[in-house]
Amino acid sequence: MNVGHQLQLFGQLWRSARGLTANGAMACCLVLVALPMPSNATEEPDYQVLQKFKDVEVRQYDAYCVAEVVVPGPAADAGNTAFPILAGYIFGKNRGERKLAMVAPVTQAAEPVKLEMTAPVTQTAAPGGFKVQFVLPKGVTMDSAPEPLDVRVVLRDIAPSRVAVIRYSGFWSDANYLQHLAKLQEALRAADLSGVGEPVYSRYNAPFTPWFMRRNEIWLHLANPS
């Protein structure tokens, strides 16, 4: 079962579980935990680790492309609101071109294109709410990506960038996030580095991944890379 099928099944089970008794909901959760995980590591943007100190990595990222949407807050609900919009795009709610073989007649038809699920899913504060991004597969750019059918989905090429990153596991909670953001900021001050812009909250796992197996990160873009 690929990641896309797992995520679709998760959505179906979650919606069904909302009306279940406690025992039924627990059974649903056990099904989710038992789902097979992908055999290969999920693709993510290319980067080089330039420096390490304490629990922080300084990374140089290559350019990559994202599909993004801005949704209202609060922050804890932004991911849940954005997920079905962006997942719809990569699972085929888009306009692609299918070129057919040279026969009589010569035809060309629009057909949805499915993109591979990649990581991370990022979230950051933006005017009017929170910007949530799905990273698109390597080699995909704004010019080559299929056009979204949902006008809320925007494609964007991200330029090469240098970021300071702290990685941690655990629940997707404000308390866990704020604790590790403070550690990241403290480590940067000690290293005489400063970040610019809003922190980027990056999640690498499907919602049904056990909390202790999750890979969460906070990114801060550096103002004075050296």
CORGIHU-V982761 format. One record per residue. SS is DSSP state (2 for helix, 1 for strand, 0 for the rest). OMEGA is omega in degrees with one decimal (* if undefined). BURIAL is 1 if it has 9 or more other ideal C-beta (glycine too) atoms within 8 Angstrom, else 0. Layout:
ss: (SS	SS)
omega: (OMEGA	OMEGA)
burial: (BURIAL	BURIAL)
This chain:
ss: (0	0	2	2	2	2	2	2	2	2	2	2	2	2	2	2	2	0	0	0	0	2	2	2	2	2	2	2	2	2	2	2	2	2	0	0	0	0	0	0	0	0	0	1	0	0	1	1	1	1	1	1	1	0	0	1	1	1	1	1	1	0	0	1	1	1	1	1	1	1	1	0	0	0	2	2	2	2	2	2	2	2	2	2	2	2	2	2	2	2	0	0	0	1	1	1	1	1	1	0	0	0	0	0	0	0	0	1	1	1	1	0	0	0	0	0	0	0	1	0	1	1	1	1	1	1	0	0	1	1	1	1	1	1	1	0	0	0	0	0	0	0	0	0	0	0	1	1	0	0	0	0	0	1	1	1	1	1	0	0	1	1	1	1	1	1	1	1	0	0	0	0	0	2	2	2	2	2	2	2	2	2	2	2	2	2	2	2	2	2	0	0	0	0	1	1	1	1	1	1	1	1	1	0	0	0	0	0	0	0	2	2	2	0	0	1	1	1	1	1	1	1	0	0	0	0)
omega: (-178.8	-175.6	-179.4	178.8	178.5	-177.8	177.2	178.3	177.6	179.8	179.2	-178.9	-180.0	179.0	179.0	-175.4	-176.1	-178.9	-175.9	169.7	179.6	179.9	179.3	178.6	178.5	178.2	178.4	179.5	179.6	176.0	-178.8	-179.4	-176.7	-178.8	178.9	177.3	-179.3	-178.1	179.8	178.5	179.2	179.8	175.6	-178.0	178.5	175.7	173.3	174.9	-176.7	-173.3	175.3	172.4	-173.8	-179.7	-171.4	170.5	168.7	-175.2	171.4	-178.5	168.9	176.9	174.8	-177.0	178.7	164.3	-173.7	175.6	176.0	-178.2	179.4	177.9	5.2	-175.7	-176.4	-177.6	-172.9	-179.0	179.9	179.6	-174.7	-170.4	-177.7	178.6	-178.2	178.1	177.1	179.5	-175.1	179.7	171.3	178.2	-177.2	-178.4	178.3	179.6	175.5	179.1	-175.8	-178.5	-179.1	177.2	178.1	2.2	172.7	-176.9	175.3	-175.6	174.6	-177.4	178.8	177.9	175.8	179.2	177.6	176.0	178.9	-178.1	4.7	163.8	-174.9	179.5	178.2	179.1	-179.5	175.8	179.6	179.0	-177.9	179.5	179.2	-174.7	165.7	174.7	-179.1	-175.9	179.6	179.7	178.3	176.9	176.5	-177.9	-175.4	-178.8	176.1	-177.2	178.4	173.2	176.9	-175.0	178.8	-178.0	-179.6	175.1	-177.8	171.9	179.3	-178.9	174.3	-174.6	177.3	-174.9	170.8	-170.0	168.6	-176.6	179.4	176.9	175.5	-174.8	175.2	-176.4	176.9	-177.7	179.4	178.9	-175.9	178.1	-177.0	173.2	177.9	177.8	179.7	-179.5	178.2	179.8	179.1	177.9	179.9	179.6	-179.8	174.8	178.5	-180.0	177.1	178.2	-178.6	173.2	178.4	179.5	-173.5	179.7	-172.5	-171.1	173.5	-175.5	-176.6	177.0	178.5	-173.0	-175.8	178.3	-175.3	172.3	176.4	177.4	168.4	-179.9	168.9	176.3	-173.4	179.8	-175.5	179.8	-178.5	*)
burial: (0	0	1	1	0	1	1	1	1	1	1	0	1	1	0	1	1	0	0	1	0	0	0	1	1	0	1	1	1	0	1	1	0	0	1	0	0	0	0	0	0	1	0	0	0	0	0	0	0	0	0	0	0	0	0	1	1	1	1	1	1	0	0	1	1	1	1	1	1	1	1	0	0	0	1	0	0	1	1	0	1	1	1	0	1	1	1	1	1	1	1	0	1	1	0	1	0	0	0	0	0	0	0	0	0	0	0	0	0	0	0	1	0	0	1	0	1	1	1	1	1	1	1	1	0	1	0	0	1	1	1	1	1	1	1	1	0	0	0	1	0	0	0	0	1	1	0	1	0	1	0	0	1	0	1	1	1	1	0	0	0	1	1	1	1	1	0	1	0	1	0	0	0	0	0	1	1	0	0	1	1	0	1	1	1	0	1	1	1	0	0	0	1	0	1	0	0	0	1	1	1	1	1	1	1	0	0	0	1	0	0	0	0	1	0	1	1	1	1	1	1	1	0	0	0	0)
